[in-house]
Amino acid sequence: MTDRIQGGRMAGSGTRVGLGLVLALGLLAGCGGGTTRLEPGALEGLSAVEIFQQGEKRLADDQPDDAALYFGEIERLYPYSEWAKRGLIMQAFAYHKDRDYPNSRASAQRYLDFYPADEDAAYAQYLLALSYYDQIDDVGRDQGLTFQALQALRGVIEGYPESEYAGQAKLKFDLAFDHLAGKEMEIGRYYLKRGHYAAAARRFRVVVEEFQTTTHTPEALHRLVEAYLSLGLTAEAQTAGAILGYNYRGTDWYQDSYALLTGEGLEARETGDNWLAAIYRQMVRGEWI
């Protein structure tokens, strides 16, 4: 997943430096060209401002790997200076633009460690979250990245609720949460297709219980109807259909479940004493969904 980075206001002197330029660069993308190898001492005759400008120029030329090198040299040559601080956040962005996520994350984390109260700390936390989030591109990938993205996005939402990045983090949090539910659905469908109904039902149950606010809930309820009917657990199948009808009556999933149940001489209603019946009773009292 890619994201449009919005530049934050740099601290000091009230001017917009660096990130204002980044805003104009648009979508995060990789770049061509190899990294510049600086000779030892090559930049020692330049001021921090001049090195920063060299980094900006390379960003503008779509050479983020080179830009990250220049921004990092400011921190080495002018440690603890205002320009070192500016260079560090820009280095985190440059690495991210180059899709070098580990180094982007390391620079962003270092910024948070050194400048936790700075006005660009929210941006650093957001970049750290994106270093995980932007690697979530399909449900087949390792879900550890998704969990880490959720944790880091929560850091933006809870740690910087008034920042301009909180709203973007909330949207991405919801998408990442939906992504986890999608993984459960993918595995559940796999088991269902191969006749492993109990294993499939366990996956769909996770979606209904833990991811009930996601877009996958209606299908998960329908798949539970399918799985439980195949297992001969008619009470569970009927109750799953009842929950589906209560919340998603206008969906195709409900119509499909209704057809399955009526085809077996059953109706969609809460019955029995099972986990779905407990959810249904809570739902009727307005405590669920």
N, C-alpha and C positions, 0 to 999 in steps of 0.2 A: 504494500500500500504506500502511496506517496502522499505528500502533504505540502500545501503551500505555506512556506514559512513567512510569518509576519515579523518584521523587524521591531525590536524593542528599543526604547530610548536609553542611550548610554548614560551612565552616571557622570557627573562632573560638568561644570560650566554650562549646563542646560542645553547643550547642542546635541544634535543627532549625528552620531559618528558610526560608520561601519554598518550597523544593522539597517540603517535607512537605505543604504546601498543594496544590502541583501534583499530587502523587500522588492526591489525592482528586478531581481534576478529570477523571480518566479518559482516554478516547480523544482523540487529537489530532483536532481538527476546526476548520473555519472558524467565523467568528463573524459576527454582524450588527453594524450600527451603524457610523458613521463615526469616524475618528480625531479625538480631541480636539486642538484647536489652542490651545496655551498662549500667552498673551500674554508678551512679553519680561519677565523678572523675576518671573513669577507664582509661582514656587516658591522664590524666594530667601529668603523668610521662614520656610521650613519646614526642619526638621532632616532629615538623611539618613534617619533612622528613619521619620519621618512620610511622606516621599516614597515610601519602600519600601512602607509600609503602603497608600498610595494605589494603587501598582501591584498589590499583592496583591488589593486590593478589586476592581479591574477584571478581574483574572483570574477571581476568584470570580463576577463578574457576566458572564462570557463575553465580555469585551471585550479580547482579547489585543493588538490593535493599540494601544489606549490604554495598556495595561499596559507594553508595550515602550517607549513614549514616556516614561513616568514612570521606569522603571528606567534608561533612558539619561540622564535628567536628574541622577541621583545621581552618575554618573561625571563629568558636566560640572561640577557644583557642588561635589562632594567628591572630587576626584581622588585616587587612591592610598590612599583610606580602605578599611577593611574592608567598609563598606556599598557602596562603589563596586564592589568585587570581587563581592559578593553580587548587586548589581544587574545586573552584566554577564552572569552566567550565567543569571539570570532573564530578562534581555532576550532572550538566545538562545532560551530556551524559549518565551517569549511570541511571538516572531516565528515560530517553528516551528508553534506552535498556530494561528497566523493563516495558515499555509501561505505565509508570506513567506520562502521558502527561501534566497534570496541573502542577505538581511539576517540571518537566523538563522545561516547559515554564517559570515558576516563577524563577528558577535558571538562565536560560539564560537571562531573562529580567533584573535580578539583576546584572548580569555581564555587560550587556550593560549600565545600569545606573551608575555603578561604574567605568567601564573601557571602555568608548566609543571609545577611540582612540587606544586601544590596538590591536596588530596584530591578536589576536584571537576573536576580536569583530565580524568579518565577520562570523566566525564559530558559535558564539553565536546566531547571527541573523538567520543563516541557521538552527540551531537546533530549534529555536523558530518557524520558518516556518514549519519545519517537524512535530512539535508537533500538528499542524493542518492537514498538508498534509497526514501524515501516518494514519489518521483516515478516509480518503476518500476511501472507499473500494467498494461502489456500488452506483448506481444512486438513490437508494431509501432512502438514508440517508438525514438528515437535510443539506440543502445546505449552511447554515450559516458557517459551517466548511470550505466549499470550498471558500467562499468569504474571510474568514479570512486567509486562506492559500495563496490566491492570493495577498492579501495585504502584508503579511509578506514576501512572495517570492519577491515581488516588492522591498521591503526594502533591500534585498540582492542585487538584480540586480542594483538598482539605488544608494544605499548607499555604495556598495563595488564592483564596476564594474571591478576592476582589480584583485579581489580575485579569488582563485581557485574554489570558490563555486558559482560564478556568472553564469558560464555555466550550472552547474547542476540546479541552480534555474530557469534559462530560460526554460530548458526542462520541469521541473515540472510545471512551470507557464502555458506552452502550454497545458500540460495534464490536469491540473485543469480547464483551460478555456474550453477545449473540454468536460470536465465532466459536466460543467454547461449547455452547449448546449445539451448534452445527456439527461439531466433531462427535458429540454423543449421538446425534441423529444419524450421522454417517455410519457409525459402528453398529447402531441398532438396526438400521436398514440391511446392513450386511448380514447380520445374524438372522433377521427375519426372512430374508430371501433364501437362506440356506436351511430354513426349518428349525433353527435353534431358538425356539420361541421364548423360553425362560430367560436366556441371555439377552435377547432383544428387549423383552419387557423391562429388565433391569436398567438398560440404557435409557429407555423412554421414560421410566419412572424418575430417573435423575433429572431429566429435562423438566418434567412437570413439578417436581419438588424444589429444585434448586435454580432453575432458569425460567420460572413461570412468567416473567415479564418480557421474555424474548419473542421473536416472531415465529419460533419453532413450536410453541406450545400447542396450537391447534393440531398440527400434524402428529405431534407426540401422543396426544390423546387418541387420535384416530388409530395410530399404530398400536396403541395399547388395546383398543377394541379388537384389532386383527389378531394380535398375539394371544390375548386371553381367550378369545373364541377358539383359537387353534389348540389351546391347552385345556379347553373344557371348563374354564373358570368364568362361567356366565355372569355371576354377580359382579365380578370386577369389570367385565366387558360392558355390562349394562350401565354401571356407575360411571365408567369413563365416557360412555356416550352421553350420559346425563350432564356431566360437567361440560362436555363439548357443546351440547345443545344450549346450556345455560349461558355460556360465554361467547360462543362462536356459531350461533344457529344459522347465520347467513353465509357461512363458508361452504365450499365444496367438501371439506373434510367432514363436516357434520352430515352432509347429504350422503356421503359414502358410508359413514358409520351407521347411519339410520338404515340404509339399504342392507348392510351386512346383518344388523340386528333383527330387522323385520324378516329377513330371509330365513332366519333361524327360529322364527316365531317369538322373538323377544322384543322388548321395548327399551328405550333409553330412559332409565330411571335409577335413582339411588336405591341400592338394595344390599343386604348383607352387612357384615362387620369386617371391613378391610380398610387398607390405607386410603383408598380412593373414596370410600364412604365417609371417612373422617374429614377429608378435604372438602367433600361436597357439603357436609354439615357446616363447616367453617365458612365456606363460600356463601351459603344461604344467609348466614348471620352477618355477611358483609366483611368478614375477616380475611378473605383470600381473593386475590386478583382485583 
